[in-house]
Every structure is written in structure tokens, then in C-alpha cells.
Amino acid sequence: MKIKLENNKVFFDNNGSKKEIHPFWLRERVNGESFLDKGTQQRLFDPTELKKNIEIKDLKLSDEFLEVLFDDGAKTKLAIQNIFKEFSNINDVKFIEKIKWDSSLKNYNNYEFDEKIFEQKKMYEALVNFYQFGFVIFKKVPTKNNFLIEFANSIGSVRRTNFGEFFNVKSIPNPNDLAYTSLPLAPHTDNPYRNPVPCIQILHCIENEVKGGYSTLVDGYTVTEELKKDHPDLYKILTEIKVRYQFIDKDVYLENWAEMIELDDEENFKQVRFSPRLDFVPLMDKDKLELYYSARNKISELYNSDKFKIQFKLSPGDLLMMDNHRLLHGRTEYNANEGNRFLQGCYIDYDSTEGKLRHLKKKFNYEL
Ligand SMILES: [Fe+2]
């Protein structure tokens, strides 16, 4: 990448493809105290109020800087590196490559908590690890006074739902969800009936005295890529059909229509939803429904197969943070008469983890 000048015009040369940079694009990026707030980097001017046909009056280029004088009198010195960064989307967490995993994943990273962790390099590494694998475990996180909420709010902000700011996972009489029993829970994603679906679930183990009650995780990304490779027709229908997910409680009726495998604008993996006790497929032609049901059975078989599942026991103080758009989670059965099993859970959204990651990256001058 190179910046070139010709007749008071600025060109961006990327491997031989040379394109002019619009003068207004440069004018919007003027910096210095009279144009930008020092702390927030917010503009002190409104670009929609500038004259539209801004022209460049003078240009100077060195190895590190581009100096520009505009015909409205504004003058600025732009770091070439910052211009390049805008073209590379280097701040986008999508550029952290996902690492596919299955049941052979053995030594996943743990990060020991200390009270300063939220501003340390260790947290940056933990968050990169989270985007690579879709989950991360913190050890020795304080278990008193709902510390989970303080933890979540130190990364970003808790996403409150109608279940409250957080929820207690333990077996109780007359539960409104299977989570609050001692029954096994097959791999699922949480809350597909919400719009938007909570991005990240945090589960904090407070007590675990029982023999069973292992936590299970499955990488929805690995499974859907496998399905795409081996059964493209089944994969296709799950990416196309929007099904209705619903949740009905005493005072709320939640509903959302969405695909079981959702793709982004470039047809790449975006999100999975899987909770076969509360999904309702629309009434379609019999042949299409036949294919849909085969697809749902196949993906259920893969999600539940031992080939993809990892299983581990959370100990008191362990805090599991998992991507609810990518991973499925569940647990094995336990016997509530053996002792207490008590987890606390809450949700946060991607703006929290992405915001913290960028902040730490800037602070430590890291490259993603
Ligand atoms: Fe769940």
C-alpha cells in the first residue's frame, strides 16, 4: 500500500490498483485540538455542515505523514499508518480467525483471576482466545455477593432480560425451565426466541458437590462446516428456512423467526440457534418439510455426538464465558441428593467484549 500525489490529488495505490481518495474523506479526518476532542476523538465539527465541494489547495508527503491544506482554510497532518488502518479494518474482531475444534480439544486455556485483570494483558489474551475458540475459562473468580455481575460489568455491561440481571442455576421445585432441574441438558443455544439473541453467556460456579453435572460444549461452527461439506442440501435448507422460536411465561410471550444456521452478507457463518423443544417450522410443501426434518435430525445427531462434544467439571470459582451465537452448551445429569450444585449466569453482548478488546489493544499497542 502506498500514498501518491498528483496535481493536488491524493491516490491510494494498492498493488498497482490506483484510486483517488475523495478530498472530503480527508477533510473529515482532520485532527488536532481545534478539530477533535482530545479524549474521545469525537469531531468538534459537523461534516454535514461543511461545503460539499471541498478542494485541496496544498499537499506535502513524507514517509510518515500527509499534510493537507483545504480550500476552506483547514489544515492537518495525517499519519499514513492511520490511513492504511482504515483500509485494512484492523480493528474488526472478525479478523481474529476462528479455530475449529471438536472432542479432541484437550488443553484449552484458563486464565487466573486477579482484581486488576480487566486492565491487564492477560485479559487481552483471554478475549482473543474467546474469539478464537468461542469460550474461555477464568479460575478463582470470587464467589461471594453475586460477583458475577461485577465481573460482567467490568468487561462491558450486563444484558438484562425478563429473567432478571442474572439467574441462579440449581434444581428447584416447579421450575419454568429444565435448566432448574437435575436432569441432563442436551447441547442447545440459549434464548433463540429473543431478538437479538444474547451474544455471550457467563456461567459462574459457586458450588459443585455432586459427582455428575459436567458442563458440555459443542462448537456450532465446526459442526455446521462439517454439515456443509458432507450434506450440502441439508445445510442449505437450515440456512434458508426461518423457524419460529417461542417462550411463554406468566407475564411475557417472546417470539422470534430466524434460521437455525444464519449466514452473514458474504454467506459465511454468523450464528446458530438450536433448542428443539421450542422451535416451530412453518407449514411448507410436504417435500420441503421432509428435507427440513432430515436436516434437523442430522444436525441434532451431530450436535449430540461424542465426536464434537467436550465435557468438563466446573469447580467453585470457575467462570465460563461462552459465545451463545457460536457454541452450544449443556450438562450431564446429577443426583441432587449428593450435595449442592449451584451456578450463577448472566448475559453480555458483543459490544462489551469487542469494546474491551479494542481498548486493551490500543493500550498495549498490540496487533490482532
Ligand atoms: Fe442454557
Residues whose N, C-alpha, C, O or C-beta is under 5 A from the ligand:
A	BS01	LIG	D190
